């Protein structure tokens, strides 16, 4: 049995979809274990670009078992749209399986998400307003509706009408907005249930069977470590656990089943939404990186904030996810810069710290401590192997490896699969 967890080490958008797609060629099962359609993966394969939000990246790889785990929250409308999108591209979803225990995003979740964010005003979190947080809130409050409930019309109706009665109280009396109609929502979602019924299964059992048959499994996270509910820049985080530990809960497997953890590292840093960002830069260099790297949200289209690579964050990700290796992506975007900065620590009130603070107040005070390395002018998008990289690019990678304490096993120098170079075999 070989299993690999692919996690984002920064604020998401590190290129996890591309890396998952690359190593999925050798795997037989690909699993998404948390999040919802608030995250997006862009994959370039055989000259075609694919944008996915819920379905695991491995679906592009042909005859692979692709699992949407119980730890996800699913908007059925968005899921069906994505299935139809793949079918229009002649990509089969025959091997897609959805956990019967995953929770359902309903219209009241989206409405409350938007109203709540609006009410926060200047203190807004920067959510995608797709109902992710409120759906996880209902899950924790034990009033959520799961896929298995959605498929049973009687159970679904009872739970839905009870919830809408409660939610309308909140929507009308607290937010002063218009109430939702239970009959309309019920009729709509019963149709969705019929569309997805054949995909639904006990995915924990499927995973156990696959691992007993010694199949290679990839667990794919959404977002990144700094957006983790427990280990991120709280409250500017997502509502689930993207870190490797989230696999056990979100996929229904024991910790002994995880063999390796691969952390995906962007060669610089980006962030979408509000919250502290110690290495953030603005001006000409930031604009250059944003345009070359096409740093706009897959889901929202929002321009991403830009910063230098931050090894304080990477060490944090290494510790909380138990990273074995790194996959460094978008290295080509840094080509042409005279110098490149690597953050090695923070200065807070005159003191140098090397660990990531939990306090938002402290994070806002952080002044990055940089080590500068020489840049390279060569176009590296066509290299055949790691050895073909300019010495300056190799030095940059080695410096990051030294600061973080783990090796880079994969280097990516462009969006295409053939622009991904494996230095150390992962699976």
PLY file of the C-alpha trace (Angstrom):
ply
format ascii 1.0
element vertex 427
property float x
property float y
property float z
element edge 426
property int vertex1
property int vertex2
end_header
0.00 0.00 0.00
1.30 3.44 -0.98
-0.53 6.60 0.07
0.46 10.23 -0.37
-1.22 13.32 1.07
-0.84 16.47 -1.06
-1.25 19.61 1.07
-0.86 23.32 0.48
1.79 24.90 2.67
0.80 28.55 2.31
-2.60 30.24 1.80
-3.74 27.94 -0.98
-3.33 28.45 -4.74
0.07 26.74 -4.61
-0.64 24.47 -7.59
-1.90 21.41 -5.69
-4.20 20.44 -8.56
-1.35 20.30 -11.01
0.89 18.31 -8.66
-1.96 15.90 -7.85
-2.66 15.48 -11.54
1.04 14.76 -12.18
1.47 12.06 -9.53
-2.03 10.70 -10.20
-0.63 9.10 -13.35
0.92 6.50 -11.05
-2.03 6.24 -8.64
-5.33 4.41 -8.83
-7.40 6.34 -6.28
-7.62 10.12 -5.70
-9.52 11.54 -2.72
-10.62 15.08 -1.78
-11.01 15.14 1.99
-12.19 18.66 2.97
-13.55 21.97 1.75
-16.11 22.71 -0.91
-16.47 24.69 -4.12
-14.82 27.70 -2.50
-11.52 26.26 -3.72
-10.40 25.82 -7.30
-7.79 23.74 -9.08
-6.50 24.64 -12.54
-4.91 21.84 -14.56
-3.23 22.03 -17.96
-3.10 18.65 -19.70
-2.33 17.95 -23.38
-2.72 21.62 -24.19
-6.15 21.88 -22.55
-6.98 23.82 -19.41
-9.40 22.37 -16.85
-10.88 24.21 -13.88
-12.25 22.04 -11.06
-13.79 23.01 -7.73
-15.20 19.85 -6.14
-14.17 16.81 -8.16
-10.64 15.50 -7.47
-7.98 16.52 -9.98
-7.34 12.88 -10.86
-10.55 12.75 -12.93
-8.53 14.12 -15.86
-6.27 11.06 -15.68
-8.79 8.59 -17.09
-9.71 5.36 -15.33
-9.06 6.41 -11.71
-11.38 6.07 -8.74
-12.12 9.67 -7.67
-13.66 10.16 -4.24
-15.37 13.17 -2.70
-14.87 12.42 0.99
-17.16 12.80 3.99
-15.16 15.82 5.19
-16.36 17.93 2.29
-19.44 20.14 2.09
-21.18 19.78 -1.25
-23.31 22.22 -3.20
-25.31 19.79 -5.40
-26.00 22.46 -7.98
-22.29 23.25 -8.32
-21.40 19.54 -8.38
-23.86 18.77 -11.19
-22.58 21.78 -13.14
-19.03 20.44 -12.79
-20.07 16.94 -13.86
-21.79 18.38 -16.94
-18.70 20.51 -17.65
-16.54 17.38 -17.69
-19.02 15.49 -19.86
-18.98 18.36 -22.37
-15.22 17.83 -22.56
-15.72 14.08 -23.11
-14.27 13.26 -19.69
-15.99 10.38 -17.93
-17.23 10.64 -14.35
-18.13 6.95 -14.19
-15.54 6.38 -11.46
-16.61 9.35 -9.34
-17.89 8.43 -5.88
-19.46 10.78 -3.31
-19.48 10.00 0.40
-22.96 9.43 1.77
-21.80 11.18 4.95
-20.69 14.45 3.31
-22.80 17.47 4.25
-24.97 19.43 1.81
-24.76 23.17 1.18
-28.26 24.63 0.92
-29.52 28.06 -0.18
-29.81 29.34 3.39
-26.11 28.67 3.90
-25.23 30.95 0.97
-27.65 33.66 2.09
-26.35 33.65 5.66
-22.74 33.62 4.42
-23.32 36.76 2.37
-25.39 38.56 5.01
-22.88 37.71 7.75
-19.94 38.95 5.71
-21.77 42.17 4.88
-22.60 42.76 8.54
-18.94 42.41 9.53
-18.11 45.47 7.43
-14.46 46.43 7.77
-13.85 43.29 9.86
-14.96 40.97 7.04
-13.13 37.66 6.67
-13.14 37.65 2.86
-15.19 34.49 2.27
-16.28 33.37 -1.19
-19.93 33.61 -0.01
-20.63 30.10 -1.24
-22.05 28.89 2.06
-19.04 26.84 3.13
-18.67 28.23 6.66
-22.39 28.13 7.55
-22.61 24.53 6.26
-19.74 23.50 8.54
-21.40 25.44 11.38
-24.56 23.37 10.95
-22.46 20.22 10.86
-20.92 21.13 14.22
-24.33 22.16 15.59
-25.69 18.74 14.56
-28.46 20.16 12.42
-26.71 19.63 9.08
-28.21 17.68 6.21
-26.00 14.96 4.74
-26.01 13.40 1.29
-27.65 10.28 2.73
-30.47 12.52 4.04
-30.83 14.27 0.70
-31.45 10.94 -1.03
-34.34 10.07 1.31
-37.20 12.40 0.36
-39.06 11.92 3.63
-36.01 12.51 5.85
-34.83 15.40 3.69
-38.19 17.15 3.80
-38.46 16.89 7.59
-34.95 18.21 8.20
-35.12 20.89 5.52
-38.41 22.40 6.70
-37.22 22.44 10.32
-33.99 24.14 9.33
-35.61 26.71 7.08
-38.04 27.69 9.83
-35.05 28.34 12.12
-32.90 30.02 9.47
-35.71 32.35 8.39
-35.88 33.64 11.96
-32.20 34.57 11.70
-32.48 35.93 8.16
-35.53 38.08 8.87
-35.14 39.20 12.47
-31.37 39.54 12.75
-30.32 40.45 9.22
-33.58 42.07 8.09
-33.63 40.16 4.81
-36.33 38.29 2.90
-37.23 34.74 4.06
-36.64 31.62 1.97
-39.41 29.38 0.64
-39.11 25.77 1.79
-41.35 24.32 -0.93
-39.26 25.82 -3.73
-35.98 24.62 -2.23
-37.34 21.14 -1.58
-38.58 20.72 -5.16
-35.24 21.91 -6.55
-33.05 19.72 -4.35
-35.10 16.56 -4.90
-34.15 16.90 -8.58
-30.48 17.27 -7.64
-30.71 14.13 -5.50
-31.87 12.11 -8.49
-28.94 13.35 -10.57
-26.24 12.38 -8.08
-27.80 9.23 -6.56
-25.75 6.76 -8.61
-22.49 8.39 -7.50
-23.15 8.02 -3.76
-21.42 5.30 -1.72
-19.77 4.51 1.61
-16.42 5.85 0.46
-14.59 4.85 3.65
-15.32 1.22 2.77
-14.19 1.77 -0.82
-10.92 3.23 0.44
-10.36 0.34 2.84
-10.90 -2.14 0.00
-8.54 -0.23 -2.29
-5.78 -0.16 0.32
-6.24 -3.85 1.13
-5.72 -4.48 -2.59
-2.45 -2.52 -2.34
-3.63 0.25 -4.64
-1.84 3.59 -4.73
-3.91 6.37 -3.16
-3.54 10.15 -3.25
-5.33 12.38 -0.75
-5.82 15.87 -2.13
-6.44 18.88 0.09
-7.99 22.21 -0.81
-6.79 25.64 0.35
-3.58 25.67 2.41
-2.07 25.38 5.87
-2.52 29.06 6.75
-6.25 28.74 5.98
-6.65 25.74 8.31
-9.34 26.28 10.95
-6.98 25.25 13.78
-3.52 26.05 12.44
-4.12 29.04 10.18
-4.42 32.80 10.62
-7.67 32.53 12.60
-10.28 33.98 12.07
-9.12 34.64 8.48
-9.33 30.95 7.66
-11.57 28.39 6.01
-13.99 26.26 8.04
-12.18 22.91 7.69
-8.74 21.32 8.12
-6.58 21.30 4.96
-3.57 19.99 6.94
-2.60 16.34 6.56
-4.39 15.38 9.77
-7.65 16.30 8.07
-7.31 13.20 5.90
-8.19 10.81 8.72
-11.43 12.57 9.59
-12.34 13.80 6.12
-11.74 10.53 4.26
-12.51 7.99 6.97
-9.10 6.31 7.24
-6.78 5.71 10.19
-3.50 7.65 10.62
-1.47 4.47 10.10
-2.69 4.46 6.49
-0.78 7.65 5.59
2.69 6.88 4.22
4.00 10.22 2.91
3.03 13.88 3.02
3.97 16.16 0.13
3.78 19.90 0.75
3.16 22.06 -2.30
5.16 25.29 -2.10
4.78 28.24 -4.45
8.16 29.86 -5.18
6.69 33.07 -3.80
3.62 33.72 -1.62
0.06 34.73 -2.46
-3.12 35.28 -0.53
-6.77 35.88 -1.46
-8.98 37.75 0.99
-8.25 39.63 4.16
-5.88 38.87 7.01
-2.20 39.36 7.90
0.45 38.62 5.27
3.97 39.33 6.64
5.93 39.16 3.35
3.35 41.03 1.22
4.82 43.38 -1.37
3.30 45.96 -3.65
4.46 47.94 -6.65
6.15 46.93 -9.88
7.60 43.60 -8.71
4.27 42.47 -7.25
2.42 43.43 -10.45
5.01 41.61 -12.55
4.66 38.41 -10.53
0.85 38.66 -10.55
0.65 39.03 -14.32
3.26 36.40 -15.22
1.90 33.96 -12.65
-1.74 34.71 -13.60
-2.47 35.24 -9.93
-6.23 35.58 -10.01
-8.57 33.29 -8.05
-9.84 30.20 -9.90
-13.13 30.43 -8.03
-13.60 34.18 -7.55
-11.38 35.82 -10.17
-10.07 38.14 -7.45
-6.46 39.37 -7.85
-4.25 37.63 -5.32
-2.03 39.52 -2.94
1.68 38.92 -3.64
4.64 38.36 -1.33
8.07 36.74 -1.13
8.45 33.11 -0.10
8.19 32.71 3.68
10.08 29.84 5.31
8.57 30.63 8.73
5.25 29.56 7.26
6.83 26.56 5.54
8.38 25.33 8.78
4.97 25.73 10.41
3.42 23.64 7.62
6.17 21.04 7.96
5.46 20.67 11.67
1.65 20.56 11.66
1.37 18.25 8.62
4.54 16.21 9.09
5.84 17.07 5.61
8.27 14.60 4.10
9.00 16.50 0.89
8.21 19.73 -0.96
6.95 20.28 -4.49
8.10 23.75 -5.57
5.80 25.31 -8.16
5.82 28.41 -10.39
9.59 28.68 -10.20
9.57 30.07 -13.75
7.61 33.15 -12.62
10.70 34.42 -10.78
12.87 34.35 -13.92
14.20 37.77 -14.83
14.43 39.19 -11.31
17.82 40.57 -10.27
17.44 39.40 -6.70
14.93 37.19 -4.87
14.07 37.48 -1.19
13.55 34.55 1.17
11.98 35.28 4.54
13.83 33.38 7.27
12.25 34.89 10.39
10.18 37.76 11.78
11.09 40.71 13.91
8.43 41.55 16.51
9.08 44.51 18.84
12.79 44.18 18.21
12.93 40.43 18.86
13.65 37.87 16.12
11.25 34.92 16.09
11.44 31.82 13.89
8.03 30.30 14.67
4.70 31.41 13.27
2.69 33.37 15.91
-0.92 32.40 16.64
-1.87 35.95 17.64
-3.26 38.11 14.84
-2.12 41.17 16.80
1.44 39.82 16.83
1.28 38.85 13.16
0.35 42.39 12.21
3.54 43.55 13.91
5.76 41.06 12.09
8.55 42.55 10.03
10.10 39.91 7.76
13.80 39.14 8.05
15.09 38.43 4.57
17.98 36.60 2.99
18.60 37.77 -0.58
19.79 35.44 -3.32
20.82 36.23 -6.86
18.14 35.82 -9.52
18.46 34.31 -12.99
17.65 35.69 -16.43
17.21 32.44 -18.37
13.86 31.10 -19.51
13.56 27.82 -17.58
10.17 26.69 -18.90
11.76 24.20 -21.32
14.24 22.45 -19.01
14.42 18.66 -19.26
15.64 18.00 -15.71
16.65 19.64 -12.45
20.27 19.65 -13.63
19.32 21.98 -16.51
18.32 24.78 -14.13
20.60 27.83 -13.89
22.89 27.68 -10.87
21.05 30.64 -9.32
17.75 28.75 -9.47
19.39 25.70 -7.89
20.83 27.93 -5.17
17.38 29.38 -4.47
15.91 25.89 -4.08
18.79 24.73 -1.88
18.39 27.79 0.35
14.68 27.06 0.80
15.44 23.39 1.51
18.00 24.39 4.14
15.64 26.83 5.88
12.69 24.42 5.91
14.66 21.26 6.62
13.23 19.00 3.89
14.06 18.25 0.26
12.21 19.35 -2.85
11.07 16.20 -4.64
9.24 17.95 -7.51
10.01 21.16 -9.39
7.42 22.83 -11.63
8.45 25.40 -14.25
5.18 25.92 -16.10
1.50 24.97 -16.18
1.85 21.90 -18.41
2.29 18.41 -17.02
5.54 17.96 -18.98
6.91 21.07 -17.23
6.86 19.18 -13.91
10.14 17.49 -13.02
10.42 14.78 -10.39
13.69 14.90 -8.48
12.79 12.24 -5.88
10.17 9.59 -6.64
7.11 9.97 -4.38
4.80 7.15 -5.42
0 1
1 2
2 3
3 4
4 5
5 6
6 7
7 8
8 9
9 10
10 11
11 12
12 13
13 14
14 15
15 16
16 17
17 18
18 19
19 20
20 21
21 22
22 23
23 24
24 25
25 26
26 27
27 28
28 29
29 30
30 31
31 32
32 33
33 34
34 35
35 36
36 37
37 38
38 39
39 40
40 41
41 42
42 43
43 44
44 45
45 46
46 47
47 48
48 49
49 50
50 51
51 52
52 53
53 54
54 55
55 56
56 57
57 58
58 59
59 60
60 61
61 62
62 63
63 64
64 65
65 66
66 67
67 68
68 69
69 70
70 71
71 72
72 73
73 74
74 75
75 76
76 77
77 78
78 79
79 80
80 81
81 82
82 83
83 84
84 85
85 86
86 87
87 88
88 89
89 90
90 91
91 92
92 93
93 94
94 95
95 96
96 97
97 98
98 99
99 100
100 101
101 102
102 103
103 104
104 105
105 106
106 107
107 108
108 109
109 110
110 111
111 112
112 113
113 114
114 115
115 116
116 117
117 118
118 119
119 120
120 121
121 122
122 123
123 124
124 125
125 126
126 127
127 128
128 129
129 130
130 131
131 132
132 133
133 134
134 135
135 136
136 137
137 138
138 139
139 140
140 141
141 142
142 143
143 144
144 145
145 146
146 147
147 148
148 149
149 150
150 151
151 152
152 153
153 154
154 155
155 156
156 157
157 158
158 159
159 160
160 161
161 162
162 163
163 164
164 165
165 166
166 167
167 168
168 169
169 170
170 171
171 172
172 173
173 174
174 175
175 176
176 177
177 178
178 179
179 180
180 181
181 182
182 183
183 184
184 185
185 186
186 187
187 188
188 189
189 190
190 191
191 192
192 193
193 194
194 195
195 196
196 197
197 198
198 199
199 200
200 201
201 202
202 203
203 204
204 205
205 206
206 207
207 208
208 209
209 210
210 211
211 212
212 213
213 214
214 215
215 216
216 217
217 218
218 219
219 220
220 221
221 222
222 223
223 224
224 225
225 226
226 227
227 228
228 229
229 230
230 231
231 232
232 233
233 234
234 235
235 236
236 237
237 238
238 239
239 240
240 241
241 242
242 243
243 244
244 245
245 246
246 247
247 248
248 249
249 250
250 251
251 252
252 253
253 254
254 255
255 256
256 257
257 258
258 259
259 260
260 261
261 262
262 263
263 264
264 265
265 266
266 267
267 268
268 269
269 270
270 271
271 272
272 273
273 274
274 275
275 276
276 277
277 278
278 279
279 280
280 281
281 282
282 283
283 284
284 285
285 286
286 287
287 288
288 289
289 290
290 291
291 292
292 293
293 294
294 295
295 296
296 297
297 298
298 299
299 300
300 301
301 302
302 303
303 304
304 305
305 306
306 307
307 308
308 309
309 310
310 311
311 312
312 313
313 314
314 315
315 316
316 317
317 318
318 319
319 320
320 321
321 322
322 323
323 324
324 325
325 326
326 327
327 328
328 329
329 330
330 331
331 332
332 333
333 334
334 335
335 336
336 337
337 338
338 339
339 340
340 341
341 342
342 343
343 344
344 345
345 346
346 347
347 348
348 349
349 350
350 351
351 352
352 353
353 354
354 355
355 356
356 357
357 358
358 359
359 360
360 361
361 362
362 363
363 364
364 365
365 366
366 367
367 368
368 369
369 370
370 371
371 372
372 373
373 374
374 375
375 376
376 377
377 378
378 379
379 380
380 381
381 382
382 383
383 384
384 385
385 386
386 387
387 388
388 389
389 390
390 391
391 392
392 393
393 394
394 395
395 396
396 397
397 398
398 399
399 400
400 401
401 402
402 403
403 404
404 405
405 406
406 407
407 408
408 409
409 410
410 411
411 412
412 413
413 414
414 415
415 416
416 417
417 418
418 419
419 420
420 421
421 422
422 423
423 424
424 425
425 426
